[in-house]
Amino acid sequence: MRLVAEYLDRAMQFERMAEYTQDPQLRQQLLQQSEAYRKLATKRATQLGVPPPQADPGG
């Protein structure tokens, strides 16, 4: 379960960085990274047989 939480933490870090950047291209890249980490968290949760994390970006 720890890895799921780490993936979600990393996703939230990218989302916070995206909030503060002025560059639209960089913002898009950061949000894509966040989405990738959220997908990893969901995949890992499925492998562990636990409910997938809630999709709650930015909240």
MMTF fields as JSON, N, C-alpha, C and O atoms, coordinates in Angstrom:
{
  "mmtfVersion": "1.0.0",
  "mmtfProducer": "UNKNOWN",
  "numBonds": 235,
  "numAtoms": 236,
  "numGroups": 59,
  "numChains": 1,
  "numModels": 1,
  "chainsPerModel": [1],
  "groupsPerChain": [59],
  "chainIdList": ["A"],
  "bondAtomList": [4, 2, 8, 6, 12, 10, 16, 14, 20, 18, 24, 22, 28, 26, 32, 30, 36, 34, 40, 38, 44, 42, 48, 46, 52, 50, 56, 54, 60, 58, 64, 62, 68, 66, 72, 70, 76, 74, 80, 78, 84, 82, 88, 86, 92, 90, 96, 94, 100, 98, 104, 102, 108, 106, 112, 110, 116, 114, 120, 118, 124, 122, 128, 126, 132, 130, 136, 134, 140, 138, 144, 142, 148, 146, 152, 150, 156, 154, 160, 158, 164, 162, 168, 166, 172, 170, 176, 174, 180, 178, 184, 182, 188, 186, 192, 190, 196, 194, 200, 198, 204, 202, 208, 206, 212, 210, 216, 214, 220, 218, 224, 222, 228, 226, 232, 230],
  "bondOrderList": [1, 1, 1, 1, 1, 1, 1, 1, 1, 1, 1, 1, 1, 1, 1, 1, 1, 1, 1, 1, 1, 1, 1, 1, 1, 1, 1, 1, 1, 1, 1, 1, 1, 1, 1, 1, 1, 1, 1, 1, 1, 1, 1, 1, 1, 1, 1, 1, 1, 1, 1, 1, 1, 1, 1, 1, 1, 1],
  "groupList": [{"groupName": "MET", "atomNameList": ["N", "CA", "C", "O"], "elementList": ["N", "C", "C", "O"], "formalChargeList": [0, 0, 0, 0], "bondAtomList": [1, 0, 2, 1, 3, 2], "bondOrderList": [1, 1, 2], "singleLetterCode": "M", "chemCompType": "L-PEPTIDE LINKING"}, {"groupName": "ARG", "atomNameList": ["N", "CA", "C", "O"], "elementList": ["N", "C", "C", "O"], "formalChargeList": [0, 0, 0, 0], "bondAtomList": [1, 0, 2, 1, 3, 2], "bondOrderList": [1, 1, 2], "singleLetterCode": "R", "chemCompType": "L-PEPTIDE LINKING"}, {"groupName": "LEU", "atomNameList": ["N", "CA", "C", "O"], "elementList": ["N", "C", "C", "O"], "formalChargeList": [0, 0, 0, 0], "bondAtomList": [1, 0, 2, 1, 3, 2], "bondOrderList": [1, 1, 2], "singleLetterCode": "L", "chemCompType": "L-PEPTIDE LINKING"}, {"groupName": "VAL", "atomNameList": ["N", "CA", "C", "O"], "elementList": ["N", "C", "C", "O"], "formalChargeList": [0, 0, 0, 0], "bondAtomList": [1, 0, 2, 1, 3, 2], "bondOrderList": [1, 1, 2], "singleLetterCode": "V", "chemCompType": "L-PEPTIDE LINKING"}, {"groupName": "ALA", "atomNameList": ["N", "CA", "C", "O"], "elementList": ["N", "C", "C", "O"], "formalChargeList": [0, 0, 0, 0], "bondAtomList": [1, 0, 2, 1, 3, 2], "bondOrderList": [1, 1, 2], "singleLetterCode": "A", "chemCompType": "L-PEPTIDE LINKING"}, {"groupName": "GLU", "atomNameList": ["N", "CA", "C", "O"], "elementList": ["N", "C", "C", "O"], "formalChargeList": [0, 0, 0, 0], "bondAtomList": [1, 0, 2, 1, 3, 2], "bondOrderList": [1, 1, 2], "singleLetterCode": "E", "chemCompType": "L-PEPTIDE LINKING"}, {"groupName": "TYR", "atomNameList": ["N", "CA", "C", "O"], "elementList": ["N", "C", "C", "O"], "formalChargeList": [0, 0, 0, 0], "bondAtomList": [1, 0, 2, 1, 3, 2], "bondOrderList": [1, 1, 2], "singleLetterCode": "Y", "chemCompType": "L-PEPTIDE LINKING"}, {"groupName": "ASP", "atomNameList": ["N", "CA", "C", "O"], "elementList": ["N", "C", "C", "O"], "formalChargeList": [0, 0, 0, 0], "bondAtomList": [1, 0, 2, 1, 3, 2], "bondOrderList": [1, 1, 2], "singleLetterCode": "D", "chemCompType": "L-PEPTIDE LINKING"}, {"groupName": "GLN", "atomNameList": ["N", "CA", "C", "O"], "elementList": ["N", "C", "C", "O"], "formalChargeList": [0, 0, 0, 0], "bondAtomList": [1, 0, 2, 1, 3, 2], "bondOrderList": [1, 1, 2], "singleLetterCode": "Q", "chemCompType": "L-PEPTIDE LINKING"}, {"groupName": "PHE", "atomNameList": ["N", "CA", "C", "O"], "elementList": ["N", "C", "C", "O"], "formalChargeList": [0, 0, 0, 0], "bondAtomList": [1, 0, 2, 1, 3, 2], "bondOrderList": [1, 1, 2], "singleLetterCode": "F", "chemCompType": "L-PEPTIDE LINKING"}, {"groupName": "THR", "atomNameList": ["N", "CA", "C", "O"], "elementList": ["N", "C", "C", "O"], "formalChargeList": [0, 0, 0, 0], "bondAtomList": [1, 0, 2, 1, 3, 2], "bondOrderList": [1, 1, 2], "singleLetterCode": "T", "chemCompType": "L-PEPTIDE LINKING"}, {"groupName": "PRO", "atomNameList": ["N", "CA", "C", "O"], "elementList": ["N", "C", "C", "O"], "formalChargeList": [0, 0, 0, 0], "bondAtomList": [1, 0, 2, 1, 3, 2], "bondOrderList": [1, 1, 2], "singleLetterCode": "P", "chemCompType": "L-PEPTIDE LINKING"}, {"groupName": "SER", "atomNameList": ["N", "CA", "C", "O"], "elementList": ["N", "C", "C", "O"], "formalChargeList": [0, 0, 0, 0], "bondAtomList": [1, 0, 2, 1, 3, 2], "bondOrderList": [1, 1, 2], "singleLetterCode": "S", "chemCompType": "L-PEPTIDE LINKING"}, {"groupName": "LYS", "atomNameList": ["N", "CA", "C", "O"], "elementList": ["N", "C", "C", "O"], "formalChargeList": [0, 0, 0, 0], "bondAtomList": [1, 0, 2, 1, 3, 2], "bondOrderList": [1, 1, 2], "singleLetterCode": "K", "chemCompType": "L-PEPTIDE LINKING"}, {"groupName": "GLY", "atomNameList": ["N", "CA", "C", "O"], "elementList": ["N", "C", "C", "O"], "formalChargeList": [0, 0, 0, 0], "bondAtomList": [1, 0, 2, 1, 3, 2], "bondOrderList": [1, 1, 2], "singleLetterCode": "G", "chemCompType": "PEPTIDE LINKING"}],
  "groupTypeList": [0, 1, 2, 3, 4, 5, 6, 2, 7, 1, 4, 0, 8, 9, 5, 1, 0, 4, 5, 6, 10, 8, 7, 11, 8, 2, 1, 8, 8, 2, 2, 8, 8, 12, 5, 4, 6, 1, 13, 2, 4, 10, 13, 1, 4, 10, 8, 2, 14, 3, 11, 11, 11, 8, 4, 7, 11, 14, 14],
  "groupIdList": [1, 2, 3, 4, 5, 6, 7, 8, 9, 10, 11, 12, 13, 14, 15, 16, 17, 18, 19, 20, 21, 22, 23, 24, 25, 26, 27, 28, 29, 30, 31, 32, 33, 34, 35, 36, 37, 38, 39, 40, 41, 42, 43, 44, 45, 46, 47, 48, 49, 50, 51, 52, 53, 54, 55, 56, 57, 58, 59],
  "secStructList": [7, 2, 2, 2, 2, 2, 2, 2, 2, 2, 2, 2, 2, 2, 2, 2, 2, 2, 2, 2, 7, 7, 7, 2, 2, 2, 2, 2, 2, 2, 2, 2, 2, 2, 2, 2, 2, 2, 2, 2, 2, 2, 2, 2, 2, 2, 2, 2, 6, 1, 7, 7, 7, 7, 7, 7, 6, 6, 7],
  "xCoordList": [0.822, 0.0, 0.868, 0.443, 2.073, 2.939, 3.234, 3.245, 3.474, 3.792, 2.626, 2.841, 1.409, 0.233, 0.239, 0.038, 0.465, 0.487, 1.622, 1.458, 2.769, 3.891, 3.568, 3.913, 2.919, 2.516, 1.54, 1.663, 0.585, -0.393, 0.274, -0.077, 1.217, 1.947, 2.704, 2.693, 3.35, 4.096, 3.133, 3.444, 1.975, 0.98, 0.565, 0.456, 0.336, -0.072, 1.043, 0.769, 2.301, 3.424, 3.435, 3.63, 3.226, 3.191, 2.008, 2.13, 0.873, -0.295, -0.036, -0.434, 0.627, 0.96, 1.919, 1.759, 2.912, 3.842, 3.109, 3.398, 2.167, 1.41, 0.6, 0.419, 0.115, -0.66, 0.16, -0.38, 1.458, 2.298, 3.08, 3.683, 3.082, 3.85, 3.056, 1.834, 3.759, 3.146, 3.194, 2.49, 4.01, 4.228, 3.172, 3.165, 2.287, 1.222, 1.751, 1.162, 2.844, 3.401, 3.954, 3.744, 4.652, 5.179, 4.028, 4.083, 2.995, 1.827, 1.222, 0.897, 1.079, 0.514, 1.394, 0.886, 2.702, 3.621, 3.542, 3.564, 3.452, 3.349, 2.047, 2.036, 0.965, -0.31, -0.296, -0.938, 0.42, 0.564, 1.354, 1.027, 2.381, 3.147, 2.26, 2.311, 1.452, 0.545, -0.41, -0.635, -0.964, -1.89, -1.199, -1.788, 0.042, 0.781, 0.976, 0.833, 1.301, 1.471, 0.15, 0.132, -0.936, -2.243, -2.599, -3.182, -2.244, -2.478, -1.64, -2.113, -0.393, 0.455, -0.144, -0.126, -0.671, -1.291, -2.484, -2.657, -3.302, -4.473, -4.048, -4.619, -3.05, -2.558, -2.025, -2.318, -1.246, -0.667, -1.761, -1.696, -2.752, -3.85, -4.573, -4.931, -4.784, -5.433, -4.596, -5.138, -3.29, -2.394, -2.461, -2.351, -2.642, -2.705, -4.099, -4.28, -5.075, -6.432, -7.136, -8.016, -6.748, -7.385, -8.144, -7.862, -9.106, -9.85, -8.915, -7.971, -9.174, -8.34, -8.514, -9.561, -7.501, -7.614, -8.674, -8.967, -9.222, -10.21, -9.535, -8.436, -10.174, -9.654, -10.065, -11.166, -9.175, -9.494, -8.343, -7.776, -7.976, -6.866, -7.192, -8.286, -6.226, -6.379, -7.249, -7.595, -7.612, -8.508, -8.158, -8.8],
  "yCoordList": [-1.195, 0.0, 1.262, 2.318, 1.143, 2.305, 2.881, 4.1, 2.017, 2.479, 3.239, 4.213, 2.815, 3.527, 4.953, 5.911, 5.088, 6.414, 7.269, 8.474, 6.651, 7.397, 7.891, 9.019, 7.07, 7.494, 8.667, 9.635, 8.578, 9.657, 10.937, 12.033, 10.8, 11.961, 12.644, 13.869, 11.852, 12.404, 13.093, 14.162, 12.486, 13.097, 14.467, 15.424, 14.563, 15.829, 16.868, 18.057, 16.43, 17.361, 17.973, 19.179, 17.146, 17.661, 18.606, 19.617, 18.286, 19.161, 20.509, 21.544, 20.51, 21.778, 22.596, 23.81, 21.939, 22.659, 23.257, 24.381, 22.513, 22.999, 24.244, 25.127, 24.316, 25.479, 26.761, 27.842, 26.642, 27.817, 28.216, 29.289, 27.393, 27.744, 28.68, 28.582, 29.573, 30.511, 29.977, 30.478, 28.978, 28.435, 27.365, 26.318, 27.608, 26.645, 25.271, 24.245, 25.252, 23.975, 23.182, 21.973, 23.861, 23.196, 22.714, 21.615, 23.533, 23.145, 21.841, 20.932, 21.772, 20.569, 19.35, 18.269, 19.524, 18.413, 17.955, 16.756, 18.896, 18.547, 17.798, 16.838, 18.237, 17.546, 16.154, 15.239, 15.987, 14.657, 13.737, 12.558, 14.272, 13.487, 13.074, 11.935, 14.013, 13.72, 12.596, 11.671, 12.685, 11.655, 10.29, 9.268, 10.285, 9.025, 8.401, 7.189, 9.228, 8.704, 8.202, 7.213, 8.864, 8.4, 7.048, 6.183, 6.883, 5.593, 4.501, 3.379, 4.823, 3.844, 3.461, 2.292, 4.446, 4.173, 3.24, 2.303, 3.498, 2.651, 1.239, 0.261, 1.139, -0.183, -0.965, -2.151, -0.302, -0.973, -1.391, -2.477, -0.544, -0.892, -2.135, -3.017, -2.201, -3.364, -4.623, -5.679, -4.512, -5.647, -6.126, -7.322, -5.181, -5.527, -5.99, -6.497, -5.813, -6.218, -5.266, -5.671, -3.996, -2.99, -2.017, -1.937, -1.278, -0.335, 0.701, 1.154, 1.07, 2.093, 3.433, 3.696, 4.282, 5.602, 6.456, 6.281, 7.357, 8.288, 9.223, 9.712, 9.473, 10.434, 11.815, 12.275, 12.486, 13.783, 14.744, 15.237, 15.028, 15.947, 17.331, 17.856, 17.901, 19.246, 19.367, 20.482, 18.28, 18.418, 17.474, 17.438],
  "zCoordList": [0.0, 0.0, 0.0, -0.47, 0.526, 0.614, -0.768, -0.941, -1.748, -3.088, -3.707, -4.428, -3.44, -3.944, -3.396, -4.143, -2.113, -1.485, -2.042, -2.231, -2.305, -2.871, -4.275, -4.627, -5.071, -6.411, -6.331, -7.081, -5.432, -5.282, -4.784, -5.22, -3.887, -3.382, -4.521, -4.636, -5.347, -6.481, -7.46, -7.986, -7.702, -8.59, -8.06, -8.827, -6.766, -6.173, -6.254, -6.41, -6.15, -6.293, -7.692, -7.844, -8.707, -10.077, -10.27, -10.961, -9.671, -9.782, -9.128, -9.665, -7.974, -7.311, -8.169, -8.296, -8.757, -9.622, -10.818, -11.227, -11.374, -12.532, -12.177, -13.015, -10.942, -10.518, -10.55, -10.782, -10.319, -10.166, -11.41, -11.436, -12.418, -13.61, -14.512, -14.612, -15.152, -16.095, -17.526, -18.403, -17.754, -19.092, -19.394, -18.748, -20.358, -20.657, -21.093, -20.754, -21.834, -22.287, -21.099, -21.001, -20.212, -19.018, -18.134, -17.582, -18.003, -17.194, -17.729, -16.965, -19.048, -19.663, -19.389, -19.091, -19.49, -19.232, -17.78, -17.501, -16.87, -15.447, -15.158, -14.389, -15.771, -15.571, -16.196, -15.68, -17.287, -17.887, -16.956, -16.82, -16.323, -15.352, -14.18, -13.715, -13.718, -12.618, -12.994, -12.214, -14.184, -14.651, -14.731, -14.38, -15.191, -15.284, -13.894, -13.729, -12.902, -11.544, -10.964, -10.232, -11.28, -10.812, -11.441, -10.788, -12.706, -13.361, -12.717, -12.533, -12.372, -11.685, -10.333, -9.949, -9.618, -8.316, -8.477, -7.697, -9.487, -9.734, -10.107, -9.623, -10.965, -11.384, -10.187, -10.036, -9.343, -8.174, -7.19, -6.616, -6.996, -6.093, -6.603, -5.822, -7.901, -8.506, -8.272, -7.946, -8.439, -8.214, -6.77, -6.497, -5.845, -4.424, -3.996, -2.889, -4.878, -4.546, -3.601, -2.842, -3.648, -2.804, -3.713, -4.909, -3.148, -3.982, -4.6, -3.953, -5.836, -6.478, -5.789, -5.198, -5.857, -5.214, -5.906, -7.089, -5.156, -5.694, -6.682, -6.423, -7.8, -8.777, -8.321, -8.625, -7.583, -7.007, -7.213, -6.237, -8.466, -8.673, -8.146, -8.35, -7.472, -6.969, -5.745, -5.354, -5.132, -3.98, -2.953, -1.903]
}
